[in-house]
Each structure stands twice: as C-alpha cells, then as structure tokens.
Amino acid sequence: MFNKTKKFKIINNYTSKNKKLLHGVIIQKNKEILKIYKWGEGQKYENNLEIICDDKTYFVNKIFSKLKNEKIFLEEISNNKIKKKIFIGNHFEKMFLEVFKKYKLKKFRRENNKNIFNCFNHFDKIFKS
C-alpha cells in the first residue's frame, strides 16, 4: 500500500496551523487509487474502514477497537446488494499471535521493517508538502 508513494499526488493537505496535528485531512490520488486520511481531536469518534472500488464498496465498523466478544461485520456492497461476513473473537490477539509465530523468520522481519520504513517515508513526504 505504501510502496508506491512517489506516484501519488497530494491534492489536499490540511493540518492544524501550529503543527500539533490535532486534526487534519490528507487526500492523495494517482491513476488508480484515491486515499483519504482523516483524524481529529474533539470531533465525533469514528472507528471504521471503508474501501470504495469501481464496482464494490467494503465497509467494516469498529475495525480498530471493539468489545472482546463483539461480532463485527465486513459488508460488501455491490449492485445495491449487501453481503455480510461475521468476525468473532479478538482480531488483535490473532494478529499478535501471528507476529509472534513468524517473528523469528528473518524474511518476515525484513519485509515488515521495510513496510514500516515506507510508511514513515510516506507520511514524512505528506507533512513536508
């Protein structure tokens, strides 16, 4: 996702004037993808992920935090029809178990370090523009 940072054009970059980054919007696009990042202090809390494609939209509410045994739904919206997939359990625990299991593999560490580095470079370019 962050590997092609050079090809994105920043079309809007609003952050607070005092550079404390309490709220902001960053909009980027290239020929294939439009990315919108929003964050803010003192605003209505939203906790979802929405991916809009040409023919489908994917939506998950409470993607970043949920109650331990709460069900979350991945909604696929296409042609005015909604398909739902249910996720039960602690997805953060599953993620960390996967990381702990693979962390000893040199290739896994190298790839993830590269992804983290690319992500930092990506945001560094955004905030310098």
N, CA, C and O of each residue as an XYZ file, in Angstrom:
516
protein
N       0.810     -1.185      0.000
C       0.000      0.000      0.000
C       0.861      1.260      0.000
O       0.522      2.227     -0.682
N       1.963      1.276      0.743
C       2.776      2.469      0.828
C       4.013      2.385     -0.068
O       4.833      3.303     -0.057
N       4.165      1.332     -0.825
C       5.365      1.162     -1.624
C       5.424      2.104     -2.815
O       6.518      2.374     -3.311
N       4.304      2.613     -3.292
C       4.278      3.445     -4.485
C       4.060      4.913     -4.131
O       3.270      5.599     -4.779
N       4.755      5.392     -3.112
C       4.495      6.744     -2.616
C       4.870      7.815     -3.633
O       4.259      8.884     -3.626
N       5.830      7.583     -4.492
C       6.265      8.611     -5.437
C       5.205      8.924     -6.481
O       5.203     10.020     -7.042
N       4.312      7.996     -6.752
C       3.322      8.171     -7.804
C       2.069      8.896     -7.334
O       1.199      9.194     -8.151
N       1.953      9.187     -6.043
C       0.761      9.851     -5.534
C       0.938     11.352     -5.516
O       1.998     11.863     -5.154
N      -0.097     12.047     -5.907
C      -0.113     13.500     -5.861
C      -0.992     13.907     -4.687
O      -2.118     13.425     -4.558
N      -0.489     14.786     -3.835
C      -1.272     15.282     -2.710
C      -2.161     16.397     -3.243
O      -1.663     17.416     -3.721
N      -3.481     16.207     -3.162
C      -4.389     17.223     -3.692
C      -5.001     18.065     -2.581
O      -5.601     19.103     -2.859
N      -4.864     17.646     -1.349
C      -5.311     18.456     -0.221
C      -4.524     17.993      0.987
O      -4.409     16.793      1.237
N      -3.985     18.932      1.732
C      -3.249     18.588      2.935
C      -3.542     19.660      3.967
O      -2.876     20.696      3.993
N      -4.518     19.428      4.807
C      -4.855     20.392      5.847
C      -4.462     19.810      7.189
O      -4.937     18.741      7.572
N      -3.612     20.496      7.891
C      -3.304     20.143      9.266
C      -3.361     21.424     10.084
O      -3.343     22.524      9.531
N      -3.428     21.279     11.385
C      -3.540     22.470     12.222
C      -2.329     23.377     12.018
O      -1.221     22.895     11.781
N      -2.540     24.685     12.108
C      -1.500     25.658     11.795
C      -0.327     25.602     12.762
O       0.799     25.926     12.385
N      -0.571     25.204     13.980
C       0.523     25.176     14.947
C       1.295     23.855     14.924
O       2.099     23.597     15.820
N       1.062     23.030     13.925
C       1.786     21.778     13.681
C       1.652     20.758     14.814
O       2.487     19.861     14.926
N       0.623     20.876     15.655
C       0.398     19.882     16.696
C      -0.412     18.704     16.171
O      -0.575     17.703     16.868
N      -0.918     18.817     14.954
C      -1.636     17.735     14.280
C      -2.808     17.212     15.098
O      -3.007     16.001     15.198
N      -3.586     18.120     15.682
C      -4.764     17.712     16.431
C      -5.909     17.319     15.511
O      -6.798     16.563     15.903
N      -5.885     17.831     14.295
C      -6.877     17.416     13.311
C      -6.309     17.675     11.920
O      -5.423     18.509     11.731
N      -6.843     16.940     10.964
C      -6.362     17.145      9.609
C      -7.031     16.223      8.615
O      -7.728     15.273      8.973
N      -6.796     16.534      7.362
C      -7.278     15.730      6.239
C      -6.161     15.694      5.211
O      -5.564     16.724      4.898
N      -5.884     14.534      4.696
C      -4.925     14.391      3.605
C      -5.628     13.614      2.508
O      -6.162     12.531      2.748
N      -5.625     14.166      1.312
C      -6.228     13.485      0.164
C      -5.138     13.317     -0.877
O      -4.470     14.277     -1.261
N      -4.968     12.079     -1.330
C      -3.973     11.775     -2.346
C      -4.630     10.976     -3.457
O      -5.616     10.274     -3.231
N      -4.084     11.085     -4.649
C      -4.601     10.228     -5.708
C      -3.524      9.967     -6.744
O      -2.580     10.739     -6.910
N      -3.698      8.869     -7.421
C      -2.943      8.584     -8.631
C      -3.948      8.063     -9.649
O      -5.152      8.229     -9.452
N      -3.498      7.445    -10.717
C      -4.420      6.986    -11.761
C      -5.372      5.914    -11.276
O      -6.455      5.757    -11.838
N      -4.995      5.168    -10.239
C      -5.779      4.016     -9.817
C      -6.470      4.167     -8.464
O      -7.507      3.546     -8.232
N      -5.911      4.984     -7.567
C      -6.379      4.988     -6.182
C      -6.571      6.408     -5.682
O      -5.789      7.303     -6.001
N      -7.618      6.603     -4.896
C      -7.842      7.838     -4.148
C      -7.768      7.473     -2.674
O      -8.509      6.603     -2.214
N      -6.878      8.130     -1.922
C      -6.724      7.863     -0.497
C      -7.183      9.089      0.276
O      -6.821     10.214     -0.072
N      -7.975      8.882      1.318
C      -8.417      9.965      2.182
C      -8.110      9.564      3.623
O      -8.602      8.550      4.118
N      -7.297     10.368      4.277
C      -6.961     10.156      5.679
C      -7.591     11.286      6.476
O      -7.400     12.456      6.145
N      -8.340     10.955      7.522
C      -8.951     11.968      8.388
C      -8.648     11.610      9.838
O      -8.646     10.437     10.213
N      -8.393     12.626     10.642
C      -8.238     12.412     12.065
C      -8.580     13.702     12.781
O      -8.577     14.775     12.177
N      -8.876     13.598     14.067
C      -9.159     14.825     14.790
C      -9.434     14.627     16.258
O     -10.028     13.629     16.667
N      -9.001     15.580     17.042
C      -9.323     15.673     18.465
C     -10.597     16.472     18.597
O     -10.800     17.433     17.856
N     -11.451     16.103     19.513
C     -12.650     16.877     19.793
C     -13.715     16.767     18.712
O     -14.618     17.602     18.651
N     -13.626     15.767     17.871
C     -14.622     15.548     16.838
C     -15.390     14.277     17.162
O     -15.016     13.527     18.063
N     -16.456     14.042     16.430
C     -17.217     12.813     16.604
C     -16.283     11.625     16.317
O     -15.600     11.600     15.293
N     -16.260     10.655     17.222
C     -15.382      9.499     17.064
C     -15.955      8.546     16.024
O     -17.121      8.155     16.092
N     -15.131      8.187     15.079
C     -15.488      7.173     14.099
C     -14.415      6.108     14.124
O     -13.232      6.404     14.290
N     -14.823      4.904     13.964
C     -13.917      3.769     14.062
C     -14.294      2.792     12.961
O     -14.846      1.725     13.228
N     -13.996      3.160     11.730
C     -14.388      2.282     10.628
C     -13.368      2.358      9.509
O     -12.507      3.237      9.478
N     -13.488      1.434      8.613
C     -12.666      1.388      7.416
C     -13.612      1.208      6.248
O     -14.461      0.318      6.262
N     -13.469      2.047      5.241
C     -14.300      1.946      4.041
C     -13.388      1.987      2.833
O     -12.567      2.893      2.694
N     -13.532      1.006      1.965
C     -12.760      0.937      0.729
C     -13.759      0.966     -0.415
O     -14.606      0.082     -0.542
N     -13.648      1.994     -1.243
C     -14.586      2.180     -2.349
C     -13.874      1.848     -3.652
O     -12.867      2.467     -3.996
N     -14.402      0.873     -4.368
C     -13.851      0.457     -5.656
C     -14.834      0.853     -6.758
O     -15.905      1.384     -6.465
N     -14.486      0.604     -8.005
C     -15.371      0.955     -9.116
C     -16.711      0.242     -9.033
O     -17.753      0.847     -9.285
N     -16.694     -1.039     -8.683
C     -17.933     -1.818     -8.715
C     -18.399     -2.324     -7.347
O     -19.468     -2.925     -7.242
N     -17.598     -2.084     -6.294
C     -17.953     -2.568     -4.962
C     -17.461     -1.581     -3.913
O     -16.558     -0.780     -4.158
N     -18.067     -1.658     -2.758
C     -17.603     -0.918     -1.587
C     -17.519     -1.906     -0.431
O     -18.407     -2.737     -0.242
N     -16.439     -1.803      0.338
C     -16.257     -2.634      1.520
C     -16.298     -1.724      2.739
O     -15.698     -0.649      2.741
N     -17.009     -2.159      3.777
C     -17.140     -1.349      4.981
C     -17.068     -2.245      6.211
O     -17.723     -3.286      6.275
N     -16.259     -1.825      7.193
C     -16.187     -2.518      8.484
C     -16.266     -1.466      9.571
O     -15.461     -0.536      9.600
N     -17.231     -1.609     10.465
C     -17.339     -0.713     11.609
C     -16.546     -1.316     12.764
O     -16.410     -2.536     12.854
N     -16.032     -0.481     13.633
C     -15.259     -0.894     14.811
C     -14.036     -1.721     14.419
O     -13.699     -2.693     15.095
N     -13.382     -1.342     13.345
C     -12.235     -2.105     12.858
C     -11.031     -2.001     13.794
O     -10.256     -2.952     13.900
N     -10.860     -0.873     14.471
C      -9.668     -0.659     15.274
C      -9.843     -1.005     16.744
O      -8.858     -1.232     17.447
N     -11.072     -1.048     17.213
C     -11.313     -1.458     18.595
C     -12.757     -1.925     18.709
O     -13.665     -1.348     18.110
N     -12.943     -2.962     19.474
C     -14.277     -3.494     19.698
C     -14.279     -4.201     21.032
O     -13.223     -4.468     21.605
N     -15.459     -4.500     21.524
C     -15.553     -5.279     22.751
C     -15.026     -6.684     22.500
O     -15.067     -7.166     21.368
N     -14.539     -7.336     23.525
C     -13.846     -8.614     23.379
C     -14.649     -9.661     22.597
O     -14.104    -10.284     21.686
N     -15.902     -9.867     22.923
C     -16.690    -10.905     22.252
C     -17.724    -10.337     21.285
O     -18.663    -11.032     20.896
N     -17.554     -9.091     20.903
C     -18.494     -8.456     19.987
C     -18.272     -8.953     18.555
O     -17.136     -9.162     18.127
N     -19.350     -9.135     17.841
C     -19.264     -9.516     16.431
C     -19.086     -8.247     15.599
O     -19.751     -7.239     15.840
N     -18.188     -8.303     14.625
C     -18.102     -7.204     13.675
C     -18.380     -7.778     12.294
O     -18.161     -8.962     12.038
N     -18.862     -6.921     11.416
C     -19.287     -7.359     10.103
C     -18.489     -6.651      9.019
O     -18.291     -5.437      9.065
N     -18.038     -7.424      8.054
C     -17.486     -6.872      6.823
C     -18.643     -6.845      5.840
O     -19.223     -7.883      5.520
N     -18.973     -5.652      5.366
C     -20.058     -5.517      4.399
C     -19.468     -5.289      3.018
O     -18.619     -4.418      2.829
N     -19.922     -6.070      2.068
C     -19.564     -5.878      0.664
C     -20.828     -5.393     -0.042
O     -21.829     -6.106     -0.114
N     -20.764     -4.182     -0.556
C     -21.926     -3.572     -1.190
C     -21.675     -3.510     -2.685
O     -20.697     -2.914     -3.137
N     -22.568     -4.132     -3.451
C     -22.427     -4.181     -4.897
C     -23.818     -4.312     -5.519
O     -24.621     -5.133     -5.075
N     -24.100     -3.518     -6.529
C     -25.395     -3.549     -7.215
C     -26.571     -3.459     -6.232
O     -27.552     -4.193     -6.354
N     -26.458     -2.564     -5.274
C     -27.490     -2.346     -4.247
C     -27.777     -3.580     -3.400
O     -28.842     -3.676     -2.790
N     -26.852     -4.511     -3.356
C     -26.971     -5.692     -2.501
C     -25.841     -5.668     -1.485
O     -24.726     -5.248     -1.794
N     -26.133     -6.118     -0.277
C     -25.140     -6.139      0.788
C     -24.894     -7.583      1.214
O     -25.814     -8.292      1.621
N     -23.636     -8.002      1.114
C     -23.219     -9.303      1.647
C     -22.455     -9.023      2.924
O     -21.630     -8.110      2.972
N     -22.727     -9.810      3.967
C     -22.056     -9.603      5.239
C     -21.270    -10.843      5.637
O     -21.740    -11.971      5.485
N     -20.074    -10.616      6.145
C     -19.271    -11.681      6.719
C     -19.036    -11.312      8.179
O     -18.671    -10.177      8.484
N     -19.242    -12.255      9.071
C     -19.134    -12.005     10.505
C     -17.755    -12.407     11.002
O     -17.234    -13.464     10.643
N     -17.165    -11.543     11.840
C     -15.912    -11.856     12.504
C     -16.164    -11.865     14.005
O     -16.666    -10.894     14.572
N     -15.810    -12.971     14.634
C     -15.976    -13.106     16.078
C     -14.602    -13.367     16.670
O     -13.760    -14.009     16.042
N     -14.381    -12.877     17.856
C     -13.106    -13.132     18.520
C     -12.272    -11.875     18.595
O     -12.697    -10.795     18.186
N     -11.083    -12.037     19.123
C     -10.179    -10.920     19.327
C      -9.206    -10.857     18.154
O      -8.227    -11.602     18.123
N      -9.467     -9.973     17.188
C      -8.625     -9.928     15.992
C      -7.239     -9.375     16.292
O      -6.294     -9.684     15.566
N      -7.085     -8.565     17.340
C      -5.762     -8.082     17.704
C      -4.918     -9.213     18.292
O      -3.726     -9.320     18.007
N      -5.538    -10.044     19.103
C      -4.824    -11.186     19.659
C      -4.371    -12.119     18.530
O      -3.237    -12.597     18.535
N      -5.256    -12.374     17.568
C      -4.897    -13.225     16.423
C      -3.732    -12.625     15.640
O      -2.826    -13.341     15.212
N      -3.764    -11.299     15.455
C      -2.703    -10.634     14.718
C      -1.369    -10.787     15.450
O      -0.356    -11.127     14.837
N      -1.370    -10.533     16.770
C      -0.129    -10.615     17.516
C       0.379    -12.053     17.620
O       1.589    -12.277     17.607
N      -0.514    -13.021     17.721
C      -0.078    -14.418     17.729
C       0.630    -14.765     16.424
O       1.629    -15.483     16.423
N       0.104    -14.249     15.310
C       0.734    -14.472     14.001
C       2.114    -13.815     13.951
O       3.065    -14.402     13.435
N       2.223    -12.602     14.486
C       3.516    -11.904     14.509
C       4.506    -12.674     15.383
O       5.646    -12.890     14.973
N       4.091    -13.088     16.571
C       4.989    -13.820     17.458
C       5.457    -15.121     16.821
O       6.610    -15.523     16.980
N       4.553    -15.774     16.101
C       4.875    -17.046     15.461
C       5.928    -16.861     14.354
O       6.814    -17.701     14.195
N       5.829    -15.772     13.599
C       6.704    -15.575     12.437
C       7.904    -14.668     12.709
O       8.776    -14.528     11.851
N       7.961    -14.046     13.898
C       8.981    -13.036     14.141
C      10.408    -13.573     14.034
O      11.320    -12.824     13.683
N      10.610    -14.831     14.324
C      11.962    -15.402     14.252
C      12.449    -15.583     12.821
O      13.639    -15.797     12.590
N      11.531    -15.497     11.858
C      11.924    -15.632     10.450
C      12.523    -14.320      9.958
O      11.890    -13.266     10.033
N      13.747    -14.399      9.456
C      14.457    -13.199      9.008
C      13.694    -12.481      7.894
O      13.632    -11.251      7.877
N      13.121    -13.238      6.975
C      12.374    -12.646      5.854
C      11.170    -11.848      6.370
O      10.895    -10.755      5.875
N      10.468    -12.379      7.341
C       9.310    -11.702      7.926
C       9.716    -10.374      8.540
O       9.068     -9.354      8.307
N      10.807    -10.382      9.338
C      11.282     -9.140      9.965
C      11.718     -8.130      8.912
O      11.400     -6.946      9.022
N      12.436     -8.582      7.902
C      12.931     -7.686      6.848
C      11.765     -7.031      6.103
O      11.768     -5.819      5.890
N      10.773     -7.824      5.709
C       9.617     -7.289      4.974
C       8.825     -6.295      5.822
O       8.409     -5.252      5.318
N       8.615     -6.601      7.090
C       7.847     -5.710      7.943
C       8.619     -4.447      8.294
O       8.025     -3.374      8.395
N       9.920     -4.550      8.481
C      10.728     -3.350      8.692
C      10.685     -2.455      7.467
O      10.619     -1.232      7.593
N      10.721     -3.051      6.284
C      10.633     -2.274      5.041
C       9.273     -1.581      4.945
O       9.203     -0.417      4.552
N       8.192     -2.282      5.299
C       6.854     -1.677      5.275
C       6.754     -0.510      6.249
O       6.169      0.523      5.921
N       7.315     -0.663      7.436
C       7.295      0.425      8.424
C       8.095      1.617      7.900
O       7.650      2.759      8.006
N       9.259      1.355      7.343
C      10.099      2.423      6.786
C       9.366      3.155      5.658
O       9.384      4.384      5.603
N       8.719      2.402      4.759
C       7.966      3.013      3.658
C       6.811      3.860      4.172
O       6.523      4.927      3.629
N       6.157      3.385      5.214
C       5.049      4.132      5.811
C       5.549      5.454      6.391
O       4.938      6.498      6.164
N       6.645      5.419      7.132
C       7.203      6.658      7.689
C       7.633      7.620      6.583
O       7.389      8.823      6.683
N       8.266      7.106      5.539
C       8.654      7.951      4.409
C       7.437      8.598      3.760
O       7.451      9.779      3.411
N       6.396      7.805      3.610
C       5.157      8.282      3.007
C       4.596      9.468      3.784
O       4.291     10.506      3.196
N       4.460      9.323      5.090
C       3.897     10.398      5.898
C       4.858     11.570      6.042
O       4.421     12.712      6.181
N       6.143     11.309      6.012
C       7.115     12.394      6.052
C       6.964     13.293      4.816
O       7.015     14.519      4.920
N       6.779     12.676      3.662
C       6.576     13.449      2.419
C       5.282     14.269      2.492
O       5.235     15.408      2.026
N       4.249     13.687      3.071
C       2.968     14.386      3.173
C       3.098     15.627      4.048
O       2.629     16.702      3.675
N       3.727     15.485      5.202
C       3.774     16.590      6.151
C       4.797     17.647      5.770
O       4.766     18.752      6.310
N       5.699     17.334      4.856
C       6.646     18.339      4.382
C       6.076     19.148      3.224
O       6.626     20.191      2.868
N       4.983     18.679      2.634
C       4.428     19.396      1.476
C       3.561     20.560      1.889
O       3.022     21.262      1.034
